[in-house]
Amino acid sequence: MDVSPRPGLRALRLLLPTTAGLCVLALAGGCSPGSVPVSAPSAQAAARAAAPAAASELEDDYQEVIENVLPSVVQIEAGQSLGSGIVYDDKGHIVTNAHVVGDGRRFKVTVATGEQPLTATLVSTFPEQDLAVVRLDSVPPGLKAARFGDSSEVAVGQIVLAMGSPLGLSSSVTQGIVSAVGRTVSESSDGGGTGATLGNMVQTSAAINPGNSGGALVNLNSEIIGIPTLAASDPGLEGSPAPGIGFAIPASMVRTVADQIIKYGEVRDSGRAALGITGRTVLDDNYRPSGVAVVSVVRGGAAEKAGLRAGDIITRVGDTEITTITSLAEALASRRPGEKVPVTIERAGTERTVQVTLGEI
């Protein structure tokens, strides 16, 4: 699964555990001297005295967030795999990744209020966004729902904590920052992935490992800002993890999907744009990917309404060059249903551009 826009990395590792490991919480702090003129020795002494106080304050912030949020993070056992989840409400609904639940319908869930696993039943999955909701068969006393933050306020440089069950180690916490927002990544359909292309992802340096999938990415206001879903791998190192590069589904999309699943048992309004075609990657004379051939169009869909037909080769969406089916999915992931976009195609050797009003997945 390719990570856009950097070609050298792949968001390849779905975060399901296979072996043991442990992450260590690292703390850092500092301060600067005030504006009052002091001698150099006095300034140095003041800095030395203030540094431990700043570190202690940051440590207190971390511990408060962990105390507030960790009770809302659970471990989910689905067959032979382990993942994480977040308590969504006081009715026992838990949101997680679709690739965590897989094809299962019954699960064991370990919550912070008890050591014995509870049973849970699938409500529904939405593989197109790699999200799912399960419900506890019996809600234990003291179950605490998490609080979700505003995705529009997530900014690069914010300190975040990742909470979950990496490598099967329940209730683990790591720390980092928001490294980027608005990333588009694609999962592989191999190894248990859904094959989804996910837009507007939050990139983080917080260490996330197999088992963190479905867990919580949290800000220092004790708010969930995303669900860790993918970790990057470096193809130059035979697929080994690329340290400090992970991706989380933003809280806004989590709420959009979970609210609909809980209310309707399905997602009726995905907010995800679609052309309404099935397609395949085509190669040029040098065997390089050069576009997406339309295999079929959905009757009444966006492509058919715009006049696209089987045999057309899509080469550009807006200003984005299209070379593969993955690049097409990534180009659409950042757009909204109802948006009008120029689509460049080749038909019978002739290039033309048509205006398409995008539909919805």
C-alpha positions in Angstrom: 0.0 0.0 0.0 1.6 3.2 -1.1 1.9 6.2 1.1 1.2 9.6 -0.6 3.1 11.7 -1.3 6.5 10.0 -0.4 7.3 7.2 -2.8 9.9 5.5 -0.6 7.5 4.4 2.1 4.6 2.0 2.2 1.8 2.0 4.8 2.0 -1.8 4.9 1.7 -3.0 8.4 -1.8 -3.6 9.8 -1.3 -3.4 13.5 -2.1 -6.9 14.7 0.3 -8.6 17.1 2.3 -11.7 16.6 5.1 -11.4 19.2 6.1 -9.6 22.4 7.6 -6.2 22.9 7.3 -3.1 25.1 7.3 0.6 24.5 8.8 3.1 26.9 7.3 6.5 27.7 10.0 9.2 27.3 9.6 12.5 28.9 11.3 15.8 28.0 11.0 19.4 29.2 12.7 22.7 29.4 12.4 26.4 29.9 14.1 29.6 29.2 15.3 32.4 31.6 13.1 35.4 32.1 13.6 38.9 30.8 15.1 40.3 34.0 18.8 40.9 33.5 20.9 38.5 35.7 24.4 37.4 35.7 25.5 34.4 33.7 25.9 32.1 36.7 22.5 33.2 38.0 20.8 32.5 34.7 22.3 29.1 34.5 21.2 28.3 38.1 17.7 29.5 37.3 17.6 27.3 34.2 18.8 24.3 36.1 16.1 24.9 38.8 13.3 25.4 36.3 14.0 22.4 34.1 13.0 19.7 36.7 9.8 21.7 37.4 8.9 21.8 33.7 9.6 18.1 33.3 7.5 17.3 36.3 4.6 19.4 35.0 4.7 17.6 31.6 4.8 14.3 33.5 1.8 15.3 35.5 -0.1 16.1 32.2 0.8 12.7 30.7 -0.4 10.9 33.8 -3.6 12.8 33.9 -4.4 11.9 30.3 -3.6 8.3 30.9 -5.8 8.2 34.0 -8.7 9.8 32.0 -8.5 7.8 28.8 -6.9 4.4 29.4 -10.0 3.0 31.1 -11.9 3.6 27.8 -9.4 1.5 25.7 -10.0 -2.2 25.4 -8.3 -5.3 24.0 -10.3 -7.3 21.4 -9.6 -11.0 20.6 -10.9 -12.0 17.2 -10.0 -15.6 16.5 -6.2 -15.9 16.4 -5.6 -12.1 16.3 -5.6 -9.4 18.9 -6.4 -5.7 18.4 -7.7 -2.7 20.4 -10.9 -0.8 20.6 -12.4 2.3 22.2 -15.5 2.4 24.4 -17.9 4.6 22.3 -20.9 5.0 24.7 -22.4 3.7 27.9 -24.5 1.1 26.1 -21.4 -1.0 25.4 -20.7 0.0 21.8 -17.0 -0.3 21.0 -15.4 1.2 17.8 -12.4 -0.5 16.2 -10.9 -1.2 12.8 -12.6 -3.5 10.4 -9.4 -5.4 9.8 -9.3 -6.2 13.6 -12.7 -8.0 13.5 -12.1 -9.5 10.1 -14.9 -12.0 9.2 -15.8 -12.7 12.8 -19.1 -12.0 14.5 -18.3 -13.0 18.1 -15.4 -11.6 20.1 -13.7 -11.5 23.5 -13.2 -8.1 24.9 -11.0 -7.2 27.9 -12.0 -3.9 29.5 -10.1 -1.9 32.1 -12.8 -2.6 34.8 -12.1 -6.3 34.9 -9.6 -9.0 34.2 -12.0 -11.6 32.8 -12.8 -11.2 29.0 -16.4 -10.2 28.2 -18.2 -11.4 25.1 -19.2 -9.0 22.3 -21.2 -9.2 19.0 -20.5 -7.5 15.8 -22.9 -4.7 15.0 -21.5 -3.9 11.5 -18.3 -3.1 9.6 -17.5 -0.5 7.0 -14.4 -1.9 5.2 -14.3 1.0 2.8 -13.1 3.2 5.8 -11.6 0.2 7.8 -14.0 0.8 10.7 -16.3 -1.4 12.7 -18.5 -1.4 15.8 -19.1 -4.3 18.2 -21.3 -4.3 21.2 -20.7 -6.0 24.6 -23.3 -8.6 25.4 -23.3 -7.4 29.0 -22.2 -3.9 30.1 -20.1 -4.0 33.2 -20.4 -1.4 36.0 -18.1 1.5 35.6 -17.6 1.2 31.8 -16.3 4.6 30.7 -16.9 6.0 27.3 -14.1 8.0 25.6 -14.4 11.7 24.7 -13.7 12.5 21.0 -12.0 15.7 19.9 -12.5 18.1 17.0 -10.5 16.9 14.0 -10.3 20.4 12.5 -8.2 21.5 15.5 -5.5 18.8 15.1 -2.2 20.5 14.2 1.3 19.5 13.4 3.5 19.5 16.5 0.8 18.6 19.0 1.9 16.1 21.6 -0.1 12.9 21.4 -0.3 9.6 23.2 -1.1 6.2 21.5 -2.9 3.7 23.7 -3.7 0.1 23.0 -2.4 -3.4 23.1 0.7 -3.5 20.9 2.1 -7.0 20.6 -0.6 -8.2 23.0 0.6 -6.0 25.8 -2.7 -4.5 27.0 -3.0 -1.0 28.3 0.3 0.2 26.8 1.1 3.9 26.2 3.6 5.6 23.9 4.1 9.3 23.1 5.0 11.4 20.1 3.7 14.3 18.1 1.3 14.9 15.2 3.7 14.7 12.3 1.3 15.7 9.5 -2.4 15.8 8.7 -4.4 15.1 5.5 -2.3 12.1 4.4 -3.8 9.6 2.0 -2.7 6.0 2.4 -3.8 2.7 0.9 -4.0 -0.7 2.7 -3.1 -3.9 1.0 -5.8 -6.6 0.8 -3.1 -9.1 1.8 -2.4 -10.1 5.4 -5.9 -9.3 6.7 -6.2 -5.8 5.3 -9.4 -4.4 3.7 -7.7 -2.9 0.7 -9.2 0.5 1.5 -7.8 3.8 0.5 -8.1 6.2 3.5 -8.0 10.0 3.2 -7.3 12.8 5.7 -5.2 10.5 7.9 -3.3 11.8 10.9 0.4 11.0 10.7 2.1 10.5 14.1 5.6 9.8 15.5 4.1 8.0 18.5 5.3 4.3 18.4 2.5 2.1 17.2 2.9 -1.7 16.6 0.8 -4.7 15.7 -2.0 -4.8 18.2 -2.5 -1.0 18.3 -5.1 -1.2 15.5 -8.4 0.2 16.7 -6.9 1.9 19.8 -6.7 5.5 20.7 -4.5 8.5 19.6 -5.1 11.1 22.3 -4.2 14.7 22.8 -3.3 16.3 26.1 -6.9 17.4 26.6 -7.8 13.7 27.1 -9.6 13.7 23.7 -9.5 11.0 21.1 -8.2 12.5 17.9 -7.8 9.3 15.8 -7.7 5.5 15.7 -4.2 4.1 14.9 -4.6 1.9 11.9 -1.4 1.6 9.8 2.3 1.7 10.4 4.7 2.5 7.5 7.3 0.0 6.3 10.4 0.7 4.4 10.7 -1.4 1.2 14.4 -0.8 1.2 14.7 -2.8 4.4 12.6 -5.7 3.2 9.4 -4.4 4.7 10.8 -3.7 8.1 8.9 -1.0 10.1 9.9 2.6 9.4 10.2 4.0 12.9 8.0 6.9 13.9 5.7 6.8 10.9 2.1 5.7 11.8 -1.3 6.7 10.6 -4.6 7.2 12.4 -8.2 7.6 11.1 -9.4 11.1 12.2 -12.0 11.4 14.9 -14.5 13.1 12.6 -14.6 10.1 10.3 -14.8 7.7 13.3 -17.9 9.5 14.6 -19.5 9.7 11.2 -19.2 6.0 10.6 -19.9 4.8 14.2 -23.0 7.0 14.7 -24.6 5.6 11.6 -23.7 2.0 12.4 -25.2 2.3 15.8 -28.4 4.1 14.6 -29.0 2.2 11.3 -26.9 -0.9 11.5 -25.1 0.3 8.4 -23.4 3.4 6.8 -25.9 5.3 4.7 -23.8 8.5 4.1 -20.1 7.7 3.9 -18.9 11.2 2.9 -16.5 9.4 0.5 -16.5 10.4 -3.2 -16.7 7.8 -6.0 -16.7 7.7 -9.8 -19.0 4.7 -10.0 -16.7 2.5 -12.1 -14.8 -0.7 -11.9 -11.3 -0.4 -13.4 -7.9 -1.9 -13.9 -4.4 -0.5 -14.2 -3.1 -0.5 -17.8 0.6 -0.5 -18.9 2.3 1.5 -21.7 4.6 0.0 -24.3 7.5 0.1 -21.7 5.4 -1.9 -19.2 4.9 1.1 -17.0 1.6 1.9 -15.3 -0.1 4.6 -17.5 -3.7 4.9 -16.4 -6.9 3.1 -15.4 -9.1 1.4 -17.9 -12.8 1.5 -17.3 -14.1 -2.0 -17.2 -17.7 -1.1 -16.4 -19.7 1.8 -15.2 -22.4 1.8 -12.5 -25.8 2.4 -13.9 -26.9 5.9 -12.9 -23.5 6.6 -11.3 -21.3 9.6 -11.7 -19.2 8.2 -14.6 -22.2 7.1 -16.6 -23.9 10.5 -16.2 -20.7 12.2 -17.4 -20.6 10.0 -20.5 -17.7 7.7 -19.5 -17.9 4.2 -20.9 -16.1 0.8 -20.8 -12.8 1.1 -22.7 -12.0 4.7 -21.7 -8.6 5.1 -20.0 -8.6 7.6 -17.1 -5.2 9.5 -17.0 -6.0 12.5 -14.8 -8.4 13.6 -12.1 -8.2 17.4 -11.7 -4.5 18.2 -11.6 -3.6 14.7 -10.4 -2.0 12.3 -12.8 -3.6 8.8 -12.7 -1.3 5.8 -13.4 -2.8 3.0 -11.3 -6.1 2.0 -9.7 -4.5 2.9 -6.3 -3.6 6.5 -7.5 -7.2 6.9 -8.7 -8.5 5.8 -5.3 -6.1 8.2 -3.6 -7.1 11.1 -5.8 -10.8 10.5 -4.9 -10.2 10.1 -1.2 -9.5 13.8 -0.6 -12.7 14.9 -2.5 -16.4 15.0 -1.5 -19.6 13.6 -3.1 -21.2 16.2 -5.3 -17.9 17.9 -6.1 -17.4 18.7 -9.8 -14.0 17.7 -11.1 -12.5 17.5 -14.6 -11.5 13.9 -15.6 -9.1 13.4 -18.5 -9.6 10.2 -20.5 -8.2 8.6 -23.7 -10.8 7.1 -26.0 -9.8 5.4 -29.3 -6.4 7.2 -29.1 -7.9 10.7 -28.6 -7.6 12.6 -25.3 -10.5 14.5 -24.0 -11.7 16.0 -20.7 -15.2 15.6 -19.2 -16.7 17.3 -16.1 -17.8 14.7 -13.6 -20.1 15.3 -10.6 -18.7 12.8 -8.1 -21.0 10.3 -6.5 -20.7 8.5 -3.2 -19.2 5.2 -2.1 
